[in-house]
Amino acid sequence: MEGSISKAAQKLRLGQPAISLQLKQFEEYLGQKLFERKNRRLVLTEAGRVILDYANQIFRLGEELQEVINDQTFDKCVHLQIGVLDSIPKKLIQLLIDAARKITECTITVLEGEGDYLFRELLSHKIDLVISNYPPSIGNTKQFNTRLLASSPISIFAASKFAHLKRNFPKSLRGQPFIFPTLHSKLRHDLEHFFRVNEISIKLIIETQDTAVQKLLGIEGMGLAPLPDFAVKKIKQKGELVKLGSLPELKEGFWLISSPRRIQNPVASSLFETFQLKI
């Protein structure tokens, strides 16, 4: 970005009127303003940023095509980009990657972030799939394809020193230290509602959205962790965490989400249609 048409004209070695005319014609064709003026500089609008990203992808594909033709490597490896919420169990990510690699040899990028950010990236076609524990709430729901993979019961897990709390569960949780998900999590609000309705006062000592961190802190005995049973299977088998009891009213769903596009990523399409999660 040069910040002005005159600087762009100098860099491209073209006349300023020619660039201005082409830009005007392109905006009229798209029906979108691509630039706006801020502090005497031209900056991209939201539409301009999306179009620039597409343009960059087109140039990269052109360069890649030239390399493939020159090298005669016609077995192009598919690249899959997956967006994942921090709160998604790492086991689920591993299973999805395993399933993708079984479809075909491919390269995979995993991007972690908050839901709204990942859904926007999905709509912009910067990523191919999102794994979430809630369906998208931004924009028009017709812009997304969603599939519920499974729902897992929520239980309270802790180090063995808390094993005595199995007795008289869940009232035994009163006054105990807890490791909770952060406030932007649906599970966090469900947990607070459960304890409030059952008049169980607890001590919230740590908040983290990452289930892997919750498990590590639980193993260290720092507090009790409410987690989906699916996420703790192996750790429970090893005896590193003890299941104190289940909260039958609470379940966490895991969703696979895509966005319609004209040219589909073949691996993403296959995963969306066929991937199964057994809980």
Backbone as JSON, one array per atom type, in Angstrom:
{
  "sequence": "MEGSISKAAQKLRLGQPAISLQLKQFEEYLGQKLFERKNRRLVLTEAGRVILDYANQIFRLGEELQEVINDQTFDKCVHLQIGVLDSIPKKLIQLLIDAARKITECTITVLEGEGDYLFRELLSHKIDLVISNYPPSIGNTKQFNTRLLASSPISIFAASKFAHLKRNFPKSLRGQPFIFPTLHSKLRHDLEHFFRVNEISIKLIIETQDTAVQKLLGIEGMGLAPLPDFAVKKIKQKGELVKLGSLPELKEGFWLISSPRRIQNPVASSLFETFQLKI",
  "N": [[0.84, -1.2, 0.0], [0.7, 2.09, -1.04], [-0.44, 4.45, -0.22], [-1.28, 6.63, -1.68], [-2.54, 7.64, -4.91], [-0.75, 8.89, -6.62], [1.8, 8.06, -5.72], [1.54, 5.33, -6.16], [1.32, 5.37, -8.92], [3.87, 6.22, -9.64], [5.41, 4.05, -8.75], [4.41, 1.97, -10.34], [4.99, 2.96, -12.75], [3.15, 4.21, -14.4], [0.64, 6.42, -15.76], [-0.97, 8.79, -13.62], [-3.72, 9.58, -14.11], [-4.62, 7.35, -15.6], [-4.53, 5.22, -13.76], [-6.34, 6.18, -11.84], [-8.7, 6.2, -13.36], [-8.99, 3.45, -13.99], [-9.29, 2.39, -11.42], [-11.7, 3.65, -10.65], [-13.46, 2.53, -12.53], [-13.28, -0.16, -11.81], [-14.33, -0.15, -9.2], [-16.95, 0.65, -9.8], [-17.77, -1.54, -11.27], [-17.7, -3.58, -9.33], [-19.42, -2.51, -7.48], [-18.67, -1.52, -5.03], [-16.91, 0.51, -2.69], [-13.45, 0.74, -2.63], [-11.43, 2.09, -1.4], [-10.85, 4.51, 1.2], [-10.45, 7.83, 2.46], [-8.18, 8.74, 4.92], [-6.65, 10.81, 7.21], [-5.31, 12.17, 5.12], [-4.42, 10.08, 3.6], [-4.9, 7.26, 1.46], [-6.72, 4.49, 2.39], [-7.51, 1.01, 2.64], [-10.89, -0.1, 2.38], [-13.18, -2.33, 4.14], [-14.21, -4.05, 2.19], [-12.24, -3.65, 0.3], [-10.01, -4.79, 1.54], [-10.73, -7.51, 1.58], [-10.85, -8.04, -1.18], [-8.2, -7.5, -1.88], [-6.95, -9.59, -0.56], [-7.94, -11.78, -2.01], [-6.8, -11.13, -4.49], [-4.09, -11.39, -3.9], [-4.01, -14.13, -3.39], [-4.62, -15.08, -5.95], [-2.37, -14.22, -7.39], [-0.43, -15.73, -6.06], [-1.28, -18.3, -6.73], [-0.84, -18.18, -9.47], [1.95, -17.99, -9.56], [2.54, -20.42, -8.39], [1.44, -22.16, -10.28], [3.16, -21.68, -12.41], [5.52, -22.73, -11.35], [4.81, -25.42, -11.07], [4.39, -26.16, -13.75], [6.95, -25.71, -14.78], [8.49, -27.48, -13.26], [7.18, -29.79, -13.72], [5.61, -31.06, -11.81], [2.88, -32.48, -11.24], [1.26, -33.47, -9.29], [-0.19, -31.92, -7.22], [-0.15, -30.98, -3.84], [-2.8, -30.87, -1.56], [-3.81, -28.14, 0.49], [-4.99, -27.7, 3.71], [-6.81, -25.61, 5.87], [-7.56, -25.11, 9.17], [-9.67, -23.72, 11.59], [-9.72, -23.32, 15.1], [-11.29, -23.24, 18.24], [-9.91, -22.22, 21.41], [-10.99, -23.65, 23.47], [-11.6, -26.15, 22.56], [-11.13, -29.63, 22.9], [-7.86, -31.0, 22.6], [-7.62, -33.56, 21.64], [-9.74, -33.9, 19.86], [-8.95, -32.25, 17.76], [-6.69, -33.64, 16.92], [-7.88, -36.03, 16.01], [-9.39, -35.08, 13.85], [-7.36, -34.16, 12.15], [-6.02, -36.58, 11.67], [-8.05, -37.88, 10.24], [-8.2, -36.26, 7.98], [-5.69, -36.68, 6.81], [-5.95, -39.29, 6.06], [-7.71, -39.17, 3.99], [-6.33, -37.96, 1.87], [-2.89, -37.29, 0.99], [-1.9, -34.39, 2.49], [-1.18, -30.95, 3.34], [-1.47, -29.22, 6.45], [-2.81, -26.51, 8.26], [-3.32, -25.24, 11.47], [-5.26, -22.94, 13.09], [-5.7, -21.12, 15.98], [-8.17, -19.38, 17.93], [-10.65, -16.87, 18.89], [-14.22, -17.37, 18.64], [-15.87, -15.52, 16.98], [-13.91, -14.21, 15.48], [-12.75, -16.38, 14.08], [-14.98, -17.26, 12.61], [-15.39, -15.08, 10.94], [-13.02, -15.19, 9.45], [-13.51, -17.59, 8.19], [-15.73, -16.92, 6.58], [-14.43, -15.18, 4.9], [-13.0, -16.91, 3.44], [-10.45, -17.54, 4.25], [-9.83, -19.57, 5.89], [-10.72, -23.07, 5.93], [-12.35, -24.79, 7.46], [-14.05, -24.74, 10.63], [-13.73, -25.74, 13.99], [-15.87, -25.82, 16.63], [-17.42, -25.17, 19.86], [-19.92, -24.2, 19.83], [-22.57, -23.1, 17.65], [-22.22, -20.73, 14.88], [-22.96, -17.29, 15.52], [-22.84, -14.88, 14.32], [-23.66, -12.69, 11.57], [-25.52, -13.85, 8.68], [-27.13, -16.89, 9.08], [-27.34, -18.55, 6.9], [-25.01, -18.28, 5.62], [-23.32, -20.14, 6.55], [-22.44, -23.6, 6.83], [-23.35, -26.01, 9.09], [-22.58, -28.67, 11.33], [-23.43, -30.84, 13.87], [-21.21, -32.67, 15.68], [-21.04, -34.23, 18.02], [-22.26, -34.61, 21.42], [-20.98, -34.13, 24.61], [-21.08, -35.29, 27.96], [-20.63, -33.24, 30.89], [-18.28, -33.37, 33.45], [-16.83, -33.3, 36.78], [-13.45, -33.1, 37.37], [-10.44, -33.98, 39.11], [-7.29, -33.92, 40.96], [-5.99, -36.8, 42.72], [-5.99, -36.25, 45.44], [-8.34, -35.02, 45.98], [-10.22, -36.96, 45.97], [-11.96, -37.75, 47.95], [-14.14, -36.15, 47.71], [-16.01, -37.34, 46.17], [-17.97, -38.44, 47.68], [-21.2, -37.56, 48.66], [-21.59, -35.93, 46.47], [-23.15, -33.48, 44.39], [-22.9, -31.68, 46.45], [-20.66, -31.77, 48.0], [-18.83, -30.19, 46.76], [-18.93, -27.67, 47.65], [-17.31, -24.71, 48.56], [-14.88, -25.46, 47.46], [-11.79, -25.15, 45.52], [-11.8, -23.96, 42.15], [-11.13, -24.43, 38.64], [-12.01, -22.63, 36.05], [-13.58, -22.23, 32.76], [-13.21, -19.28, 30.66], [-15.12, -16.14, 30.63], [-16.32, -15.74, 28.1], [-17.16, -18.15, 27.29], [-19.73, -20.5, 26.61], [-20.08, -22.71, 28.24], [-19.07, -21.79, 30.66], [-21.08, -20.03, 31.58], [-23.18, -21.83, 31.81], [-22.21, -23.45, 33.87], [-22.05, -21.65, 36.01], [-24.74, -21.09, 36.3], [-25.69, -23.63, 37.06], [-24.42, -24.05, 39.6], [-25.44, -21.89, 40.99], [-28.25, -22.36, 40.99], [-28.3, -24.72, 42.44], [-27.41, -23.86, 44.83], [-24.68, -23.92, 45.58], [-21.77, -22.78, 46.72], [-18.69, -21.89, 45.43], [-15.04, -21.64, 45.13], [-13.57, -19.65, 42.88], [-10.57, -19.84, 41.36], [-8.85, -19.87, 39.16], [-9.0, -18.92, 35.75], [-9.24, -20.13, 32.51], [-9.35, -20.63, 29.02], [-8.33, -22.7, 27.66], [-8.51, -26.09, 27.35], [-6.46, -27.92, 27.65], [-4.69, -26.65, 29.37], [-6.35, -26.43, 31.62], [-6.54, -29.14, 32.31], [-3.84, -29.76, 32.93], [-3.39, -28.07, 35.13], [-5.27, -29.13, 36.84], [-4.22, -31.71, 37.24], [-1.96, -31.03, 38.66], [-3.11, -30.49, 41.05], [-4.19, -28.03, 41.68], [-6.79, -27.23, 41.58], [-10.32, -27.96, 41.0], [-11.61, -29.21, 37.96], [-14.05, -28.59, 35.59], [-14.9, -30.53, 32.92], [-15.47, -31.81, 29.57], [-16.32, -35.24, 29.33], [-15.22, -36.61, 27.18], [-12.79, -35.34, 26.73], [-11.03, -36.2, 28.64], [-10.44, -38.87, 28.73], [-8.03, -40.51, 28.33], [-6.29, -39.45, 30.27], [-7.7, -39.95, 32.56], [-7.68, -42.74, 32.53], [-4.99, -43.22, 33.04], [-4.89, -42.49, 35.64], [-4.24, -39.95, 36.43], [-6.07, -37.97, 36.79], [-9.05, -37.81, 38.71], [-12.43, -38.73, 38.44], [-14.9, -36.96, 39.91], [-17.62, -36.73, 39.8], [-20.59, -36.5, 37.73], [-22.28, -33.85, 35.95], [-25.28, -34.02, 35.15], [-27.1, -32.3, 33.96], [-25.66, -30.73, 32.28], [-24.11, -30.44, 29.11], [-21.63, -30.52, 26.53], [-21.47, -29.47, 23.25], [-19.93, -30.3, 20.1], [-19.05, -28.76, 17.16], [-18.76, -28.85, 13.6], [-17.9, -26.62, 11.13], [-18.47, -25.0, 8.05], [-18.15, -22.85, 5.15], [-20.12, -21.93, 2.37], [-18.67, -22.01, -0.89], [-17.51, -21.26, -4.19], [-15.37, -22.7, -5.34], [-14.48, -25.51, -3.88], [-12.5, -26.74, -1.18], [-11.26, -29.9, -1.53], [-10.6, -31.75, 0.51], [-11.62, -30.55, 2.81], [-14.35, -30.54, 2.15], [-14.89, -33.3, 2.07], [-14.31, -34.06, 4.71], [-16.27, -32.59, 6.07], [-18.57, -33.89, 5.28], [-18.19, -36.58, 6.04], [-16.73, -36.99, 8.45], [-16.65, -38.48, 11.63], [-17.36, -38.44, 15.11], [-16.85, -40.3, 17.87], [-18.15, -40.6, 21.02]],
  "CA": [[0.0, 0.0, 0.0], [1.51, 3.3, -1.16], [-1.1, 5.54, 0.5], [-1.8, 7.64, -2.6], [-2.52, 7.21, -6.31], [0.46, 9.42, -7.25], [2.92, 7.18, -5.38], [1.31, 4.07, -6.85], [1.62, 5.6, -10.33], [5.32, 6.24, -9.77], [5.93, 2.7, -8.57], [3.99, 1.15, -11.47], [5.43, 3.64, -13.98], [1.95, 4.5, -15.2], [0.09, 7.74, -15.52], [-1.94, 8.87, -12.52], [-5.11, 9.54, -14.61], [-4.97, 6.0, -16.03], [-4.81, 4.43, -12.56], [-7.59, 6.7, -11.24], [-9.82, 5.75, -14.19], [-9.15, 2.01, -13.81], [-9.82, 2.17, -10.07], [-13.1, 4.04, -10.66], [-14.2, 1.53, -13.3], [-13.3, -1.41, -11.03], [-15.29, 0.06, -8.11], [-18.29, 0.65, -10.39], [-18.07, -2.92, -11.65], [-17.94, -4.35, -8.11], [-20.45, -1.89, -6.66], [-18.09, -1.36, -3.7], [-15.77, 1.41, -2.53], [-12.28, -0.03, -2.22], [-10.56, 2.95, -0.6], [-11.39, 5.69, 1.86], [-9.36, 8.73, 2.81], [-7.97, 8.98, 6.35], [-5.41, 11.56, 7.46], [-4.68, 12.47, 3.83], [-3.93, 8.86, 2.96], [-5.91, 6.3, 1.02], [-6.64, 3.2, 3.09], [-8.48, 0.04, 2.14], [-12.12, -0.4, 3.11], [-13.31, -3.76, 4.45], [-14.32, -4.73, 0.9], [-10.92, -3.57, -0.34], [-9.11, -5.77, 2.16], [-11.12, -8.84, 1.11], [-10.45, -8.16, -2.59], [-6.74, -7.59, -1.91], [-6.57, -10.95, -0.17], [-8.2, -12.63, -3.17], [-5.8, -10.82, -5.51], [-2.82, -12.01, -3.48], [-4.13, -15.58, -3.62], [-4.55, -15.31, -7.4], [-0.96, -14.1, -7.79], [0.31, -16.89, -5.53], [-1.64, -19.45, -7.54], [-0.16, -18.02, -10.75], [3.35, -18.35, -9.36], [2.58, -21.86, -8.14], [1.19, -22.81, -11.55], [4.39, -21.61, -13.2], [6.47, -23.68, -10.77], [4.35, -26.78, -11.39], [4.65, -26.39, -15.17], [8.4, -25.78, -15.0], [9.04, -28.67, -12.61], [6.36, -30.93, -14.13], [5.09, -31.74, -10.61], [1.44, -32.31, -11.43], [0.55, -34.04, -8.15], [-0.23, -30.82, -6.25], [-0.61, -31.36, -2.5], [-3.88, -30.01, -1.07], [-3.54, -27.49, 1.77], [-6.21, -27.54, 4.51], [-6.66, -24.66, 6.97], [-8.6, -25.38, 10.17], [-9.77, -22.8, 12.72], [-10.09, -24.07, 16.3], [-11.4, -22.5, 19.5], [-9.01, -22.69, 22.46], [-11.71, -24.53, 24.39], [-11.81, -27.46, 21.94], [-10.13, -30.62, 23.33], [-6.81, -31.26, 21.6], [-7.87, -34.89, 21.08], [-10.64, -33.73, 18.72], [-8.13, -31.7, 16.68], [-5.85, -34.74, 16.44], [-8.72, -36.97, 15.26], [-9.75, -34.46, 12.57], [-6.15, -34.17, 11.32], [-5.83, -37.98, 11.25], [-9.05, -38.18, 9.21], [-7.82, -35.53, 6.77], [-4.51, -37.33, 6.2], [-6.4, -40.56, 5.49], [-8.39, -38.86, 2.74], [-5.25, -37.8, 0.9], [-1.72, -36.61, 1.56], [-2.16, -32.95, 2.45], [-0.57, -30.13, 4.39], [-2.54, -28.72, 7.32], [-2.54, -25.4, 9.17], [-4.31, -25.1, 12.55], [-5.28, -21.57, 13.62], [-6.53, -21.01, 17.18], [-8.66, -18.04, 18.17], [-12.02, -16.76, 19.39], [-15.21, -17.79, 17.67], [-16.27, -14.52, 16.0], [-12.77, -13.99, 14.58], [-12.62, -17.55, 13.2], [-16.11, -17.29, 11.69], [-15.13, -14.06, 9.92], [-11.98, -15.73, 8.58], [-14.17, -18.62, 7.39], [-16.52, -16.23, 5.56], [-13.5, -14.57, 3.94], [-12.33, -18.04, 2.79], [-9.05, -17.62, 4.66], [-9.73, -20.92, 6.44], [-11.67, -23.98, 5.27], [-13.26, -25.38, 8.44], [-13.91, -24.32, 12.03], [-14.25, -26.62, 15.03], [-16.37, -24.94, 17.7], [-18.36, -25.79, 20.8], [-21.23, -23.57, 19.65], [-22.74, -22.7, 16.24], [-21.96, -19.31, 14.67], [-24.07, -16.38, 15.84], [-22.65, -13.63, 13.58], [-24.05, -12.71, 10.18], [-26.65, -14.66, 8.24], [-26.82, -18.3, 9.3], [-27.26, -19.21, 5.6], [-23.63, -18.16, 5.15], [-22.55, -21.23, 7.14], [-22.92, -24.98, 6.93], [-22.97, -26.49, 10.42], [-22.92, -30.08, 11.63], [-23.12, -31.24, 15.24], [-20.48, -33.93, 15.67], [-21.38, -35.03, 19.22], [-22.43, -33.89, 22.68], [-20.31, -34.86, 25.67], [-21.44, -34.88, 29.32], [-19.64, -32.49, 31.66], [-18.02, -33.93, 34.79], [-15.82, -32.58, 37.56], [-12.23, -33.9, 37.51], [-9.47, -33.39, 40.04], [-6.2, -34.8, 41.41], [-6.46, -37.86, 43.65], [-6.16, -35.75, 46.81], [-9.72, -34.57, 46.13], [-11.1, -38.12, 45.71], [-12.98, -37.87, 49.01], [-15.3, -35.32, 47.35], [-17.0, -38.17, 45.48], [-19.07, -38.65, 48.63], [-22.16, -36.46, 48.78], [-21.46, -35.08, 45.29], [-22.23, -32.36, 44.18], [-22.84, -30.76, 47.59], [-19.3, -31.8, 48.53], [-18.03, -29.2, 46.03], [-19.07, -26.36, 48.3], [-16.09, -24.14, 49.13], [-13.67, -26.01, 46.84], [-11.17, -24.31, 44.48], [-12.17, -24.39, 40.8], [-10.49, -23.9, 37.44], [-13.16, -22.43, 35.17], [-13.39, -21.57, 31.47], [-13.38, -17.83, 30.75], [-16.49, -15.66, 30.56], [-16.94, -15.77, 26.78], [-17.54, -19.53, 27.01], [-21.09, -20.89, 26.98], [-19.98, -23.63, 29.37], [-18.88, -21.0, 31.89], [-22.39, -19.54, 32.03], [-23.95, -23.01, 32.23], [-21.68, -23.88, 35.16], [-22.47, -20.67, 37.03], [-26.18, -21.3, 36.52], [-25.85, -24.88, 37.81], [-24.03, -23.87, 41.0], [-26.36, -20.93, 41.61], [-29.53, -23.02, 41.21], [-28.14, -25.74, 43.47], [-26.93, -23.16, 46.03], [-23.34, -24.42, 45.91], [-20.81, -21.69, 46.62], [-17.35, -22.42, 45.18], [-13.96, -20.66, 45.03], [-12.99, -19.57, 41.53], [-9.18, -19.4, 41.54], [-8.16, -19.74, 37.87], [-9.82, -18.94, 34.54], [-8.52, -20.35, 31.26], [-10.21, -21.21, 28.0], [-7.62, -23.83, 27.06], [-8.79, -27.31, 28.12], [-5.18, -28.58, 27.97], [-4.18, -25.97, 30.58], [-7.22, -26.84, 32.71], [-6.15, -30.5, 32.72], [-2.52, -29.7, 33.57], [-3.54, -27.46, 36.46], [-5.99, -30.11, 37.65], [-3.28, -32.78, 37.61], [-1.08, -30.46, 39.7], [-3.86, -30.36, 42.3], [-4.46, -26.63, 41.98], [-8.22, -27.01, 41.69], [-11.22, -28.88, 40.34], [-11.82, -28.77, 36.57], [-15.22, -29.13, 34.88], [-14.46, -30.83, 31.57], [-16.23, -32.86, 28.88], [-15.74, -36.58, 29.54], [-14.44, -36.98, 25.99], [-11.46, -34.72, 26.74], [-10.23, -36.67, 29.77], [-10.42, -40.34, 28.71], [-6.7, -41.09, 28.53], [-5.74, -38.98, 31.55], [-8.43, -40.68, 33.6], [-7.19, -44.13, 32.51], [-3.66, -43.22, 33.67], [-5.03, -42.18, 37.06], [-3.74, -38.62, 36.74], [-7.23, -37.22, 37.25], [-10.15, -38.63, 39.24], [-13.76, -38.18, 38.16], [-15.63, -36.82, 41.17], [-19.04, -36.93, 39.51], [-21.09, -35.86, 36.51], [-23.33, -32.85, 36.04], [-26.13, -34.53, 34.06], [-27.83, -31.22, 33.29], [-24.77, -30.0, 31.39], [-23.41, -31.14, 28.03], [-20.95, -29.63, 25.59], [-21.53, -29.93, 21.87], [-18.8, -29.98, 19.23], [-19.59, -28.47, 15.83], [-17.88, -28.66, 12.45], [-18.55, -25.52, 10.41], [-17.84, -24.58, 6.8], [-18.87, -21.76, 4.48], [-20.24, -22.24, 0.93], [-17.8, -21.3, -1.82], [-17.62, -21.81, -5.55], [-14.33, -23.71, -5.49], [-14.38, -26.14, -2.58], [-11.33, -27.54, -0.83], [-11.8, -31.27, -1.57], [-10.43, -32.42, 1.81], [-12.59, -29.94, 3.72], [-15.69, -31.03, 1.78], [-15.0, -34.7, 2.47], [-14.38, -34.09, 6.18], [-17.57, -32.08, 6.54], [-19.6, -34.88, 4.98], [-17.96, -37.95, 6.53], [-16.02, -37.12, 9.73], [-17.49, -38.92, 12.75], [-16.74, -38.35, 16.43], [-17.5, -41.23, 18.79], [-17.95, -40.2, 22.42]],
  "C": [[0.88, 1.25, 0.0], [0.88, 4.49, -0.46], [-1.64, 6.63, -0.39], [-1.69, 7.11, -4.02], [-1.24, 7.69, -6.98], [1.67, 8.53, -6.97], [2.78, 5.83, -6.08], [1.67, 4.21, -8.33], [3.13, 5.6, -10.57], [5.91, 4.84, -9.7], [5.62, 1.82, -9.77], [4.46, 1.71, -12.81], [4.27, 3.8, -14.97], [1.47, 5.9, -14.89], [-0.96, 7.73, -14.43], [-3.39, 8.85, -13.03], [-5.54, 8.14, -15.02], [-5.32, 5.12, -14.84], [-6.12, 4.86, -11.92], [-8.8, 6.2, -12.02], [-10.07, 4.26, -14.01], [-9.74, 1.68, -12.45], [-11.31, 2.51, -10.01], [-13.96, 3.01, -11.38], [-14.33, 0.22, -12.52], [-14.31, -1.29, -9.89], [-16.73, 0.04, -8.63], [-18.72, -0.77, -10.77], [-18.44, -3.76, -10.43], [-19.11, -3.8, -7.29], [-19.99, -1.67, -5.23], [-16.98, -0.31, -3.74], [-14.6, 0.62, -1.98], [-11.34, 0.77, -1.32], [-11.37, 4.04, 0.08], [-10.21, 6.53, 2.34], [-9.33, 8.97, 4.32], [-6.62, 9.66, 6.55], [-4.59, 11.76, 6.18], [-4.06, 11.25, 3.14], [-5.11, 8.01, 2.51], [-5.69, 4.98, 1.74], [-7.75, 2.3, 2.57], [-9.73, -0.01, 3.01], [-12.15, -1.89, 3.43], [-13.41, -4.56, 3.16], [-12.97, -4.75, 0.18], [-9.95, -4.58, 0.22], [-9.42, -7.19, 1.69], [-10.65, -9.06, -0.33], [-8.94, -8.25, -2.71], [-6.28, -8.99, -1.55], [-6.81, -11.92, -1.31], [-7.15, -12.41, -4.25], [-4.47, -11.46, -5.18], [-2.85, -13.52, -3.7], [-4.03, -15.92, -5.1], [-3.1, -15.23, -7.88], [-0.15, -15.3, -7.3], [0.01, -18.14, -6.35], [-0.96, -19.39, -8.91], [1.3, -18.41, -10.66], [3.5, -19.86, -9.16], [2.36, -22.64, -9.43], [2.46, -22.81, -12.41], [5.43, -22.6, -12.7], [6.1, -25.11, -11.13], [4.66, -27.12, -12.84], [6.14, -26.57, -15.43], [8.99, -27.07, -14.45], [8.33, -29.95, -13.03], [5.92, -31.77, -12.93], [3.57, -31.56, -10.6], [0.6, -32.91, -10.29], [0.52, -33.03, -7.02], [-0.83, -31.29, -4.92], [-1.66, -30.36, -2.02], [-3.48, -29.43, 0.28], [-4.86, -27.22, 2.47], [-5.93, -26.61, 5.68], [-7.85, -24.8, 7.92], [-8.52, -24.32, 11.28], [-10.33, -23.53, 13.93], [-10.2, -23.13, 17.5], [-10.44, -23.08, 20.53], [-9.67, -23.75, 23.34], [-11.96, -25.93, 23.82], [-10.74, -28.44, 22.44], [-9.13, -30.94, 22.22], [-6.98, -32.64, 20.94], [-8.75, -34.79, 19.84], [-9.86, -33.19, 17.51], [-7.29, -32.81, 16.06], [-6.66, -35.7, 15.57], [-9.1, -36.4, 13.89], [-8.55, -34.44, 11.62], [-5.88, -35.58, 10.8], [-6.79, -38.33, 10.11], [-8.7, -37.49, 7.9], [-6.67, -36.22, 6.05], [-4.87, -38.69, 5.6], [-7.12, -40.34, 4.16], [-7.38, -38.74, 1.61], [-4.06, -37.15, 1.59], [-1.91, -35.11, 1.4], [-1.35, -32.24, 3.54], [-1.69, -29.44, 5.15], [-2.02, -27.58, 8.18], [-3.66, -25.33, 10.19], [-4.17, -23.71, 13.14], [-6.22, -21.52, 14.81], [-6.96, -19.56, 17.38], [-10.06, -18.07, 18.75], [-13.01, -16.98, 18.26], [-15.53, -16.76, 16.59], [-15.16, -14.25, 15.0], [-12.65, -15.15, 13.59], [-13.76, -17.62, 12.18], [-15.94, -16.24, 10.59], [-14.06, -14.54, 8.93], [-12.56, -16.81, 7.66], [-14.98, -17.98, 6.26], [-15.64, -15.59, 4.49], [-12.72, -15.63, 3.17], [-10.84, -18.09, 3.1], [-8.77, -18.94, 5.38], [-10.86, -21.76, 5.86], [-12.72, -24.54, 6.21], [-13.02, -24.75, 9.8], [-14.47, -25.41, 12.92], [-14.62, -25.74, 16.21], [-17.23, -25.74, 18.67], [-19.68, -25.02, 20.86], [-21.34, -23.15, 18.18], [-22.52, -21.21, 16.08], [-23.19, -18.46, 14.96], [-23.94, -15.07, 15.07], [-23.16, -13.8, 12.15], [-25.28, -13.56, 9.93], [-26.29, -16.14, 8.38], [-26.75, -19.08, 7.98], [-25.86, -19.13, 5.01], [-22.76, -19.31, 5.66], [-23.25, -22.57, 6.93], [-22.44, -25.51, 8.28], [-23.42, -27.93, 10.61], [-22.48, -30.39, 13.06], [-22.46, -32.61, 15.21], [-20.88, -34.83, 16.84], [-21.63, -34.09, 20.39], [-21.83, -34.74, 23.79], [-20.78, -34.37, 27.04], [-20.29, -34.13, 29.99], [-19.51, -33.11, 33.05], [-16.96, -33.09, 35.49], [-14.64, -33.53, 37.79], [-11.24, -33.18, 38.41], [-8.36, -34.39, 40.33], [-6.71, -35.74, 42.5], [-6.67, -37.35, 45.07], [-7.58, -35.24, 47.06], [-10.72, -35.72, 46.0], [-12.21, -38.24, 46.75], [-14.25, -37.08, 48.68], [-16.33, -36.1, 46.53], [-18.23, -38.39, 46.37], [-19.91, -37.38, 48.72], [-22.01, -35.44, 47.64], [-22.86, -34.7, 44.78], [-22.13, -31.4, 45.37], [-21.44, -30.69, 48.18], [-18.39, -30.76, 47.87], [-18.06, -27.83, 46.7], [-17.74, -25.92, 48.92], [-14.8, -24.61, 48.49], [-13.11, -25.08, 45.76], [-11.46, -24.86, 43.09], [-11.34, -23.69, 39.73], [-11.59, -23.83, 36.38], [-12.74, -21.96, 33.77], [-13.68, -20.08, 31.61], [-14.82, -17.42, 30.42], [-17.13, -15.75, 29.19], [-17.34, -17.18, 26.37], [-18.98, -19.79, 27.45], [-21.07, -21.81, 28.19], [-19.82, -22.88, 30.68], [-20.23, -20.53, 32.44], [-23.28, -20.69, 32.49], [-23.52, -23.48, 33.61], [-22.14, -22.93, 36.27], [-23.95, -20.83, 37.34], [-26.42, -22.55, 37.37], [-25.54, -24.67, 39.3], [-24.97, -22.89, 41.72], [-27.69, -21.58, 41.94], [-29.45, -24.04, 42.34], [-27.56, -25.18, 44.77], [-25.61, -23.74, 46.53], [-22.35, -23.29, 45.66], [-19.4, -22.26, 46.48], [-16.33, -21.27, 45.17], [-13.37, -20.71, 43.62], [-11.56, -19.02, 41.67], [-8.44, -19.17, 40.22], [-9.19, -19.79, 36.76], [-8.91, -19.17, 33.34], [-9.44, -21.04, 30.27], [-9.6, -22.47, 27.41], [-7.84, -25.08, 27.91], [-7.5, -28.04, 28.49], [-4.59, -27.97, 29.23], [-5.03, -26.36, 31.78], [-6.82, -28.22, 33.24], [-4.81, -30.5, 33.44], [-2.61, -29.14, 34.99], [-4.3, -28.4, 37.4], [-5.09, -31.23, 38.12], [-2.34, -32.31, 38.72], [-1.8, -30.27, 41.03], [-4.23, -28.94, 42.67], [-5.95, -26.34, 42.11], [-9.0, -28.06, 40.95], [-11.55, -28.33, 38.95], [-13.07, -29.4, 36.0], [-14.87, -29.3, 33.4], [-15.38, -31.84, 30.9], [-15.54, -34.21, 29.05], [-14.83, -36.99, 28.4], [-13.0, -36.5, 26.09], [-10.51, -35.35, 27.76], [-10.04, -38.19, 29.77], [-9.06, -40.92, 29.06], [-6.1, -40.71, 29.88], [-6.41, -39.72, 32.7], [-7.93, -42.12, 33.69], [-5.83, -44.24, 33.2], [-3.73, -42.92, 35.16], [-4.53, -40.8, 37.45], [-4.85, -37.69, 37.22], [-8.31, -38.2, 37.68], [-11.47, -37.95, 38.89], [-14.55, -38.17, 39.46], [-17.13, -37.06, 40.97], [-19.43, -36.17, 38.27], [-22.15, -34.82, 36.84], [-24.31, -33.15, 34.91], [-26.89, -33.45, 33.31], [-26.99, -30.55, 32.21], [-24.12, -30.91, 30.36], [-22.72, -30.1, 27.15], [-20.97, -30.25, 24.21], [-20.29, -29.51, 21.09], [-19.31, -29.9, 17.8], [-18.47, -28.36, 14.8], [-18.6, -27.69, 11.51], [-17.75, -25.18, 9.15], [-18.66, -23.42, 6.23], [-18.95, -22.09, 2.99], [-19.28, -21.4, 0.1], [-17.86, -21.99, -3.17], [-16.6, -22.92, -5.78], [-14.06, -24.3, -4.12], [-13.01, -26.81, -2.39], [-11.8, -28.99, -0.73], [-11.68, -32.0, -0.23], [-11.44, -31.87, 2.81], [-14.0, -30.44, 3.43], [-15.9, -32.46, 2.24], [-15.12, -34.83, 3.99], [-15.75, -33.66, 6.68], [-18.67, -33.12, 6.34], [-19.43, -36.18, 5.75], [-17.35, -38.06, 7.93], [-16.99, -37.46, 10.85], [-16.68, -38.82, 14.05], [-17.52, -39.25, 17.38], [-17.14, -40.87, 20.22], [-18.58, -41.25, 23.33]]
}
